Amino acid sequence: MRSGLLPEGFLSWDQCGAPTEPFWKRLTERRAQVRVGETTKRNSDTHHILRVHGTTVRAKKDGANARCEAGYTLSMSKVLQGESHTQDILHMNLDNDSSRKRNWGLLVTGIVGGTLVVLYAVATPFITPALRKICLPFVPATSTQIENVLKMLQYRSGSLVDIGSGDGRIVIAAAKEGFKAVGYELNPWLVWYSRYRAWREGMHHNAKFYISDLWKVSFSQYTNVVVFGVPQMMPQLEKKLEEELDHNARVVACRFPFPHWMPDHTTGEGIDVVWAYDSKAFKGNEKTLSETVQKMHLL
């Protein structure tokens, strides 16, 4: 080859069989520089790509985080709303329970109070007679006593009064025998029951019952009188009947006799004993008393 066509630093093959050292050295350096440049560029491109990708990744991460935060916030708000709704429901349930308990308490109080009022209203008329000066409790007449009373009223008619009629047994039995019977009783419950019983037995036209105190009633219109009394009241009732009854009246006493009158008829045994007093017993006794008083004045 011609020497003018060779690069700088090269010798022709004619001159030297191998390239000179500077040429190969420079070539090696040049190649090294090229590699370094390519590596640097590649590294720079890679860094740029990584930086761009990192930004994208960070952006994606930031977006995801934002979405996650938004989702979390929404979820938390829903949870809080759910908890608030649950609390409202719990408060409502508690209010309903308390209201229900309050209503039950008022209902129970009302029932207990009403029961006590009813017991007081029912029991008072039965207890009050035992607290009076003259105790006159209600004791139902036995069937034997009723038969004995009707036996003492045989062949008699007209009006009849039962002093302290109780549950109305004597009055209804006398009404069935044709008497115009009336009963006086201070206990209103017994009077209402007697009226119902007379209506049930079809005797409500001939059997009447009144709520009244026997000491405030005049018995002058009755020709037949039945008394279920106690020893404490008999002397005072004896005087009242002497003043009010007519001469053709008959008085029938059950359980306890009158202290000063002499009975015309007696029947029964034990608690079923009945004493019958005609007008001559108490009117004659009244006459005897008046004569005795006159004699005492003369003396």
Residue pairs with C-beta under 8 A, 6 or more apart in sequence:
1 12
1 13
1 14
2 12
3 11
3 12
3 14
3 15
6 12
7 23
9 19
9 20
9 22
9 23
9 26
10 19
10 20
10 23
11 19
11 20
122 189
125 186
125 187
125 188
125 189
125 190
126 137
126 138
126 187
126 189
129 135
129 136
129 137
129 138
129 186
129 187
130 137
133 232
134 230
134 232
134 233
134 236
135 230
135 232
136 164
136 229
136 230
136 233
138 166
138 167
138 187
138 190
139 166
139 228
140 166
140 167
140 169
141 149
141 166
141 169
141 170
141 228
141 254
142 271
142 272
144 268
144 272
145 254
145 255
145 268
145 271
145 272
145 274
146 169
146 170
146 173
148 254
148 267
148 268
148 272
148 273
148 274
149 170
149 173
149 174
149 226
149 252
149 254
149 274
150 173
150 174
150 177
151 267
151 274
152 250
152 252
152 265
152 267
152 274
152 276
153 160
153 174
153 177
153 179
153 224
153 250
153 252
156 223
156 224
156 250
157 178
157 179
158 179
158 180
158 222
158 223
158 224
159 179
159 180
159 181
159 182
159 221
159 222
159 223
159 224
160 171
160 174
160 179
160 180
160 181
160 182
160 222
160 223
160 224
160 225
160 226
161 181
161 182
161 183
161 184
161 219
161 222
161 224
161 225
161 226
162 170
162 171
162 174
162 181
162 182
162 183
162 184
162 226
162 228
163 184
163 214
163 219
163 225
163 226
163 227
163 228
163 229
163 237
164 184
164 185
164 186
164 214
164 227
164 228
164 229
165 171
165 183
165 184
165 185
165 190
165 191
165 194
165 209
166 183
166 185
166 190
166 194
166 228
167 190
167 193
167 194
167 197
168 183
168 190
168 193
168 194
168 195
168 197
168 198
168 207
168 209
170 181
170 183
170 226
170 228
171 181
171 182
171 183
171 194
171 198
171 207
171 208
171 209
172 181
172 194
172 197
172 198
172 201
172 203
172 207
174 181
174 207
174 224
174 226
175 181
175 198
175 203
175 206
175 207
176 201
176 203
178 206
179 206
179 224
180 206
181 206
181 207
181 208
182 207
182 208
182 209
182 210
182 222
183 191
183 194
183 207
183 208
183 209
183 210
184 209
184 210
184 212
184 214
184 217
185 191
185 194
185 209
185 210
185 211
185 212
186 211
186 212
186 213
186 214
187 211
188 211
191 209
191 210
191 211
194 207
194 209
195 204
195 209
198 204
198 207
198 209
214 237
215 240
218 244
219 225
219 240
219 241
219 244
219 245
220 244
220 245
220 246
222 245
222 249
223 246
223 248
223 249
223 250
224 249
224 250
224 252
225 241
225 245
225 249
225 250
225 251
225 252
226 251
226 252
226 254
227 237
227 251
227 252
227 253
227 254
228 254
228 255
229 237
229 253
229 255
229 256
230 255
230 256
231 256
231 259
234 253
234 256
234 257
234 258
234 259
235 258
235 259
235 260
237 258
238 258
238 259
238 260
238 261
238 282
241 251
241 282
242 282
242 283
242 285
242 286
245 251
245 279
245 282
246 279
247 279
247 283
248 279
249 278
249 279
250 276
250 277
250 278
250 279
251 258
251 261
251 276
251 277
251 281
251 282
252 274
252 275
252 276
252 277
253 263
253 274
253 275
253 276
253 277
254 273
254 274
255 271
255 273
257 263
257 275
258 275
258 277
258 282
260 285
261 277
261 281
261 282
261 285
262 277
262 281
262 285
263 275
263 276
263 277
263 281
264 276
264 277
264 278
264 280
264 281
265 275
265 276
266 273
266 274
266 275
266 276
267 273
267 274
267 276
268 274
